[in-house]
Amino acid sequence: MGDLFSGQESSAGGVGSPLADCLRPGSFDDVVGQDHLLGVDGPLRRMVDSGKVASLVFWGPPGTGKTTLARLLARVGDLEFVQISAIFSGVGDLKKIFEAARVRRGNGRGTLLFVDEIHRFNRAQQDGFLPHVEDGTITLVGATTENPSFELNAALLSRMQVLVLKRLDESALGRLLHRAEAHLKQALPLTDKAREMLLAMADGDGRYLLNTVEAIADLAVADEQLDEQSLARLIQRRAPVYDKDREEHYNLISALHKSLRGSDADAALYWMARMLAGGEDPLYIARRLIRFASEDIGLADPQALVQALSARQAYEVLGSPEGELALVQALLYLATAPKSNAAYTAQKAAMRAAADTGSLMPPDHILNAPTGLMKELGRGQGYVYDHDTERGFSGQDYFPDEMSRQQFYRPAERGFEREVARRLDWWARQRKLNS
């Protein structure tokens, strides 16, 4: 994937403007990145070629060109570009914008309303866009870093096309860095390693990279070459993109869980490290490990749950960072343990059966009879105490009389469940002999 900017510069940035604004592309032909949107048969390319702009949601990480693309789209349809932020705007601001757009439309010109952080508007505010989008008063383009499926009203989302923007890769950021240096007419005084570090710190965010380049150019001492340590002292290391309450939180825990399920210890370590580096609560990770031990290992290795619970307890005693090693130990144990979801599927099957069979009573022979009346009613009659039998197994039926025998639990032929399966087979044969 390429970077968002080519060698062409926008006329938007004037004297004293931030570097990111000075280098904003002036046309779609200047935009090199987001090839999946702007390449041949890409949705934005088709829109540009047709000259018709539809209402859109740009969903992607910071610094990938959402605002730039919205500005360029306004030019395609010769639309008035109006930009607001959902953080700083309210209903009153929207009413004024809609009224101005209505007047503008009466004069023969449309309006492209770009709403940054559109997910910040509440449901009622989002509903306010609907009539104005439907009657063509505005073309709405929203930008969000959050999953639109969760953050936007279904009614509004159905009237907009969602386009996903991708983060910039290292090669793209490198080209963007070269372009910034060309604009500044100087190369940054960085060693090769420091240059790599700078690109890694940008973490796919073109705007962050340009702002950092500008800071380095302003703060660096003349004729001083900056190595990795010097660069770290000059600018603060950027925290990874991670929001414990938002999309990335669920993306990373999904990656961790699936890596464990796939017995990939190294990948699981990486995703846990990413979560911890992003500020995730280690106890949340511990709870997910406990859940995994039951859901994806179960009786294939009964020690898995013990290990996960012990790791949580160890972390509560030690705290961070020492206690995080206990989580690592548990994670490695779970990743390398034999896997089985037999307990998990058995639970779901039993729950379905319970829902389907209503409120069937247990058979009389396994009911207690603490009173004479209950004994007269036959409660407890015919029950065989298993320990009194020769093999410690009576083979009685414990399901409701109106329900045939079910098999919910089917152990896998892995780990300790092999032994469990052997026991279950023996008990099944004994039941047949007793029937």
C-alpha positions as CSV (number, residue, x, y, z in Angstrom):
1,M,0.0,0.0,0.0
2,G,1.3,3.4,-0.9
3,D,1.3,6.6,1.2
4,L,-1.4,9.1,1.2
5,F,0.7,11.8,-0.5
6,S,2.6,12.0,-3.7
7,G,5.2,14.6,-4.7
8,Q,2.4,17.1,-5.4
9,E,1.6,19.6,-2.7
10,S,-1.8,21.2,-1.9
11,S,-2.3,24.9,-2.1
12,A,-4.3,24.6,1.2
13,G,-1.3,25.2,3.5
14,G,-0.2,28.8,3.7
15,V,2.7,30.4,5.4
16,G,2.9,29.1,9.0
17,S,0.6,26.2,8.3
18,P,1.4,22.8,9.8
19,L,3.4,20.5,7.6
20,A,0.6,18.0,7.4
21,D,-1.7,20.8,6.0
22,C,1.0,22.0,3.6
23,L,1.4,18.5,2.1
24,R,-2.3,17.7,1.8
25,P,-3.0,16.4,-1.7
26,G,-4.7,18.8,-4.1
27,S,-6.4,16.1,-6.2
28,F,-7.1,12.4,-6.3
29,D,-4.3,11.9,-8.7
30,D,-2.0,13.2,-6.0
31,V,-3.2,10.5,-3.6
32,V,-1.1,7.4,-3.8
33,G,-2.5,5.4,-0.9
34,Q,-5.8,3.5,-0.3
35,D,-5.4,1.7,-3.6
36,H,-8.3,-0.6,-2.8
37,L,-10.6,2.5,-2.9
38,L,-8.9,4.6,-5.6
39,G,-7.5,1.9,-7.9
40,V,-9.2,0.6,-11.0
41,D,-12.8,-0.4,-10.1
42,G,-12.3,0.9,-6.6
43,P,-15.5,2.5,-5.1
44,L,-14.1,6.0,-4.8
45,R,-12.5,5.8,-8.3
46,R,-15.9,4.9,-9.8
47,M,-17.5,7.8,-7.9
48,V,-14.8,10.2,-9.2
49,D,-15.3,9.0,-12.8
50,S,-19.1,9.4,-12.6
51,G,-18.9,12.8,-11.0
52,K,-21.6,11.7,-8.5
53,V,-20.9,11.8,-4.8
54,A,-22.9,9.5,-2.4
55,S,-23.1,9.8,1.3
56,L,-20.3,7.8,2.9
57,V,-18.7,6.7,6.2
58,F,-14.9,6.6,6.2
59,W,-13.9,4.0,8.8
60,G,-10.2,3.7,9.7
61,P,-7.4,4.5,12.1
62,P,-6.1,8.1,12.6
63,G,-3.9,9.7,10.0
64,T,-5.0,7.7,6.9
65,G,-6.6,10.5,4.9
66,K,-10.3,10.6,5.9
67,T,-10.5,14.4,5.9
68,T,-8.4,14.7,2.7
69,L,-10.6,12.3,0.8
70,A,-13.8,14.2,1.9
71,R,-12.4,17.5,0.8
72,L,-11.5,16.1,-2.6
73,L,-14.9,14.5,-3.0
74,A,-16.5,17.9,-2.6
75,R,-14.6,19.1,-5.6
76,V,-15.8,16.2,-7.7
77,G,-19.4,17.2,-7.3
78,D,-18.7,21.0,-7.1
79,L,-20.2,20.9,-3.6
80,E,-19.7,23.4,-0.8
81,F,-17.4,21.7,1.8
82,V,-18.6,22.2,5.3
83,Q,-16.6,20.5,8.1
84,I,-17.6,20.0,11.8
85,S,-16.5,17.8,14.6
86,A,-19.1,15.8,16.6
87,I,-17.1,16.5,19.7
88,F,-17.6,20.3,19.5
89,S,-20.9,20.6,17.7
90,G,-24.5,20.2,18.9
91,V,-28.1,20.4,17.6
92,G,-28.0,24.1,17.2
93,D,-25.0,24.0,15.0
94,L,-26.6,21.3,12.8
95,K,-29.8,23.3,12.4
96,K,-27.8,26.3,11.1
97,I,-25.9,24.0,8.7
98,F,-29.0,22.4,7.4
99,E,-30.7,25.8,6.8
100,A,-27.6,27.2,5.0
101,A,-27.5,24.0,2.9
102,R,-31.2,24.4,2.0
103,V,-30.6,28.0,0.9
104,R,-27.5,27.0,-1.1
105,R,-29.4,24.2,-2.8
106,G,-32.1,26.7,-3.8
107,N,-29.3,28.7,-5.5
108,G,-28.2,25.7,-7.4
109,R,-25.3,24.3,-5.4
110,G,-25.1,21.3,-3.1
111,T,-23.3,20.8,0.2
112,L,-21.0,18.1,1.4
113,L,-21.1,18.0,5.2
114,F,-18.1,16.3,6.6
115,V,-18.6,15.1,10.2
116,D,-15.4,14.1,12.0
117,E,-15.8,11.6,14.8
118,I,-19.4,11.1,13.8
119,H,-19.8,8.2,16.3
120,R,-19.7,10.9,19.0
121,F,-23.2,12.0,18.1
122,N,-25.9,10.3,20.1
123,R,-28.7,8.4,18.6
124,A,-31.1,11.3,18.5
125,Q,-28.5,13.6,16.9
126,Q,-27.8,10.9,14.3
127,D,-31.5,10.7,13.5
128,G,-31.5,14.4,12.8
129,F,-29.4,13.8,9.6
130,L,-32.0,11.4,8.1
131,P,-34.5,13.8,6.4
132,H,-31.7,16.0,5.1
133,V,-29.8,13.1,3.6
134,E,-32.9,11.6,2.1
135,D,-34.1,14.8,0.4
136,G,-30.6,15.6,-0.9
137,T,-30.1,18.8,1.1
138,I,-26.7,17.5,2.1
139,T,-24.3,14.8,1.1
140,L,-23.1,13.4,4.4
141,V,-19.6,12.1,4.8
142,G,-18.7,10.8,8.3
143,A,-15.3,9.8,9.6
144,T,-14.9,7.4,12.5
145,T,-12.2,5.2,14.1
146,E,-14.9,3.0,15.6
147,N,-17.0,0.2,14.1
148,P,-20.0,1.9,12.4
149,S,-22.0,-1.3,13.0
150,F,-22.0,-0.6,16.7
151,E,-21.8,3.2,16.8
152,L,-24.2,4.5,14.1
153,N,-28.0,4.1,13.9
154,A,-29.1,1.4,11.5
155,A,-31.4,3.8,9.8
156,L,-28.5,6.3,9.1
157,L,-26.1,3.5,8.2
158,S,-28.5,2.1,5.6
159,R,-28.3,5.4,3.7
160,M,-24.5,5.5,3.7
161,Q,-21.8,3.4,2.1
162,V,-19.1,2.3,4.5
163,L,-15.5,2.5,3.1
164,V,-12.6,1.1,5.2
165,L,-9.3,3.0,5.1
166,K,-6.1,1.1,5.9
167,R,-3.2,2.2,8.0
168,L,0.0,3.2,6.2
169,D,2.7,0.5,6.1
170,E,6.4,1.2,6.7
171,S,7.1,1.6,3.0
172,A,4.4,4.2,2.6
173,L,5.5,6.1,5.7
174,G,9.0,6.1,4.3
175,R,7.9,7.8,1.1
176,L,5.9,10.3,3.1
177,L,9.0,11.0,5.1
178,H,11.0,11.7,1.9
179,R,8.3,14.0,0.7
180,A,8.4,16.0,4.0
181,E,12.1,16.3,3.8
182,A,11.8,17.6,0.2
183,H,9.3,20.2,1.3
184,L,11.6,21.3,4.2
185,K,14.6,21.3,1.8
186,Q,16.6,19.3,4.3
187,A,17.1,15.7,5.4
188,L,16.4,15.0,9.0
189,P,19.6,14.4,11.1
190,L,18.8,10.8,11.9
191,T,20.8,7.7,11.8
192,D,19.4,4.7,9.9
193,K,18.2,3.1,13.1
194,A,16.7,6.3,14.4
195,R,14.9,6.7,11.0
196,E,13.4,3.2,11.4
197,M,12.4,4.0,14.9
198,L,10.6,7.1,13.8
199,L,8.6,5.2,11.2
200,A,7.7,2.5,13.9
201,M,6.6,5.2,16.3
202,A,4.2,6.6,13.7
203,D,2.4,3.3,13.8
204,G,0.6,3.7,10.4
205,D,-0.5,7.3,11.1
206,G,0.7,9.7,8.4
207,R,-0.4,12.9,10.3
208,Y,1.5,11.8,13.4
209,L,4.6,11.2,11.2
210,L,4.4,14.7,9.6
211,N,3.8,16.4,12.9
212,T,6.8,14.6,14.4
213,V,9.0,15.4,11.4
214,E,8.1,19.1,11.9
215,A,9.0,18.9,15.6
216,I,12.4,17.2,14.9
217,A,13.2,19.9,12.3
218,D,12.4,22.6,14.8
219,L,14.1,21.1,17.9
220,A,17.1,19.4,16.5
221,V,20.5,21.0,17.0
222,A,22.4,22.0,13.9
223,D,25.0,19.4,12.7
224,E,23.9,16.9,15.4
225,Q,23.1,13.4,14.2
226,L,20.3,11.8,16.3
227,D,20.5,8.1,17.2
228,E,17.7,6.1,18.7
229,Q,18.3,7.3,22.3
230,S,18.6,10.9,21.2
231,L,15.4,10.7,19.2
232,A,13.6,9.2,22.2
233,R,14.7,12.0,24.4
234,L,13.7,14.6,21.8
235,I,10.2,13.3,21.4
236,Q,8.0,11.1,23.5
237,R,7.4,7.6,22.3
238,R,3.9,7.2,21.0
239,A,1.5,4.9,22.8
240,P,0.1,2.1,20.6
241,V,-3.3,2.6,19.1
242,Y,-5.5,0.9,21.7
243,D,-8.7,1.9,23.4
244,K,-9.8,-0.5,26.2
245,D,-13.5,0.4,25.6
246,R,-13.5,0.4,21.8
247,E,-12.9,-1.7,18.7
248,E,-9.2,-2.3,19.0
249,H,-9.8,-3.8,22.5
250,Y,-12.1,-6.5,21.0
251,N,-9.8,-7.0,17.9
252,L,-6.8,-7.8,20.1
253,I,-8.6,-10.1,22.6
254,S,-10.0,-12.0,19.6
255,A,-6.6,-12.3,18.1
256,L,-5.2,-13.6,21.5
257,H,-8.0,-16.1,22.0
258,K,-7.8,-17.5,18.4
259,S,-4.0,-17.7,18.7
260,L,-4.3,-19.8,21.9
261,R,-7.0,-22.0,20.2
262,G,-4.6,-22.5,17.3
263,S,-1.8,-23.6,19.7
264,D,0.4,-20.7,18.5
265,A,2.3,-19.8,21.7
266,D,4.4,-17.1,20.0
267,A,1.5,-15.3,18.4
268,A,-0.5,-15.5,21.7
269,L,2.5,-13.9,23.5
270,Y,2.6,-11.1,20.9
271,W,-1.0,-10.2,21.2
272,M,-0.9,-10.3,25.0
273,A,2.2,-8.0,24.9
274,R,0.3,-5.6,22.6
275,M,-2.6,-5.5,25.0
276,L,-0.4,-4.8,28.0
277,A,1.6,-2.2,26.1
278,G,-1.7,-0.5,25.2
279,G,-2.6,-0.2,28.9
280,E,-5.0,-3.2,29.2
281,D,-5.9,-4.3,32.7
282,P,-3.9,-7.5,33.3
283,L,-6.8,-8.9,35.4
284,Y,-9.0,-8.6,32.3
285,I,-6.5,-10.8,30.4
286,A,-6.4,-13.2,33.4
287,R,-10.2,-13.5,33.2
288,R,-10.0,-14.3,29.5
289,L,-7.4,-17.0,30.1
290,I,-9.7,-18.6,32.7
291,R,-12.5,-18.6,30.2
292,F,-10.3,-20.1,27.5
293,A,-9.2,-22.9,29.9
294,S,-12.8,-24.0,30.2
295,E,-14.0,-23.3,26.7
296,D,-11.2,-24.6,24.6
297,I,-9.3,-27.1,26.7
298,G,-11.7,-28.4,29.4
299,L,-11.0,-32.0,30.5
300,A,-8.5,-32.5,27.8
301,D,-6.1,-31.1,30.4
302,P,-7.9,-30.5,33.8
303,Q,-4.8,-28.6,35.0
304,A,-5.4,-25.8,32.5
305,L,-8.1,-24.2,34.6
306,V,-5.9,-24.6,37.7
307,Q,-3.0,-22.9,36.0
308,A,-5.2,-20.0,34.8
309,L,-6.7,-19.5,38.3
310,S,-3.3,-19.7,39.9
311,A,-1.9,-17.0,37.5
312,R,-4.7,-14.7,38.4
313,Q,-4.1,-15.2,42.1
314,A,-0.3,-14.7,41.6
315,Y,-0.9,-11.4,39.7
316,E,-3.2,-10.2,42.5
317,V,-0.4,-10.9,45.0
318,L,2.5,-9.4,43.0
319,G,0.9,-6.8,40.8
320,S,2.7,-5.3,37.8
321,P,5.1,-5.9,36.3
322,E,6.3,-8.9,38.3
323,G,2.8,-10.6,38.3
324,E,2.6,-10.4,34.5
325,L,5.1,-13.2,34.2
326,A,2.5,-15.5,35.9
327,L,0.1,-14.6,33.1
328,V,2.7,-15.4,30.6
329,Q,3.3,-18.8,32.2
330,A,-0.4,-19.6,32.2
331,L,-0.7,-18.4,28.6
332,L,2.1,-20.7,27.5
333,Y,0.5,-23.6,29.3
334,L,-2.9,-23.0,27.7
335,A,-1.3,-22.6,24.2
336,T,0.6,-25.9,24.4
337,A,-2.2,-27.9,26.1
338,P,-4.3,-30.4,24.2
339,K,-7.5,-28.7,23.0
340,S,-11.1,-29.7,23.3
341,N,-14.4,-27.8,23.2
342,A,-16.4,-30.8,24.3
343,A,-17.5,-29.2,27.6
344,Y,-18.5,-26.0,25.9
345,T,-20.6,-27.8,23.2
346,A,-22.1,-30.1,25.9
347,Q,-23.2,-27.0,27.9
348,K,-24.9,-25.5,24.8
349,A,-26.6,-28.8,23.9
350,A,-27.9,-29.2,27.4
351,M,-29.2,-25.7,27.5
352,R,-31.1,-26.2,24.3
353,A,-32.6,-29.4,25.6
354,A,-33.6,-27.7,28.9
355,A,-35.3,-24.9,26.9
356,D,-37.1,-27.4,24.7
357,T,-38.4,-29.7,27.4
358,G,-40.1,-27.1,29.6
359,S,-40.3,-28.1,33.3
360,L,-40.3,-31.9,33.3
361,M,-39.9,-33.4,36.7
362,P,-37.1,-35.7,37.8
363,P,-38.2,-39.4,37.9
364,D,-39.6,-40.5,41.3
365,H,-36.8,-42.9,42.1
366,I,-34.2,-40.1,42.4
367,L,-36.4,-37.7,44.5
368,N,-35.9,-37.4,48.2
369,A,-38.7,-38.5,50.5
370,P,-38.2,-36.8,53.9
371,T,-41.9,-37.3,54.9
372,G,-44.3,-40.2,55.1
373,L,-46.6,-38.7,52.6
374,M,-43.8,-38.4,50.0
375,K,-42.9,-42.1,50.6
376,E,-46.5,-43.0,50.1
377,L,-46.4,-41.1,46.8
378,G,-43.5,-43.4,45.7
379,R,-40.7,-40.8,46.0
380,G,-37.3,-42.5,46.3
381,Q,-38.7,-46.0,45.6
382,G,-36.5,-48.1,43.4
383,Y,-33.4,-46.0,43.8
384,V,-30.2,-48.0,43.9
385,Y,-27.3,-46.6,45.9
386,D,-24.4,-47.0,43.5
387,H,-21.8,-47.6,46.2
388,D,-23.7,-50.7,47.2
389,T,-23.3,-52.3,43.8
390,E,-20.4,-54.7,43.0
391,R,-18.8,-52.2,40.5
392,G,-20.0,-49.0,42.0
393,F,-22.4,-48.4,39.1
394,S,-26.1,-49.1,39.1
395,G,-26.8,-48.1,35.5
396,Q,-30.1,-46.4,36.4
397,D,-31.7,-43.7,34.2
398,Y,-31.7,-40.2,35.7
399,F,-33.5,-38.4,32.9
400,P,-37.2,-37.4,33.2
401,D,-39.6,-40.2,32.4
402,E,-41.0,-38.3,29.4
403,M,-37.5,-37.8,27.9
404,S,-35.3,-40.3,26.1
405,R,-31.7,-40.5,27.1
406,Q,-29.4,-37.8,25.6
407,Q,-25.7,-37.6,25.0
408,F,-24.5,-34.0,25.4
409,Y,-20.9,-34.6,26.3
410,R,-18.8,-36.2,23.6
411,P,-15.1,-36.1,24.7
412,A,-12.4,-35.6,22.2
413,E,-9.7,-38.2,21.6
414,R,-7.1,-35.9,22.9
415,G,-5.3,-35.5,26.2
416,F,-7.1,-36.7,29.4
417,E,-10.4,-36.8,27.5
418,R,-9.2,-40.1,26.0
419,E,-9.4,-41.6,29.5
420,V,-12.8,-39.9,30.1
421,A,-14.1,-41.4,26.8
422,R,-12.9,-44.8,27.9
423,R,-14.9,-44.5,31.2
424,L,-18.0,-43.2,29.4
425,D,-17.9,-46.1,27.0
426,W,-17.7,-48.6,29.9
427,W,-20.7,-47.0,31.7
428,A,-22.7,-47.1,28.4
429,R,-22.0,-50.8,28.0
430,Q,-23.1,-51.5,31.6
431,R,-26.4,-49.6,31.0
432,K,-27.1,-51.8,28.0
433,L,-26.5,-54.9,30.1
434,N,-28.8,-53.6,32.9
435,S,-31.6,-52.6,30.5
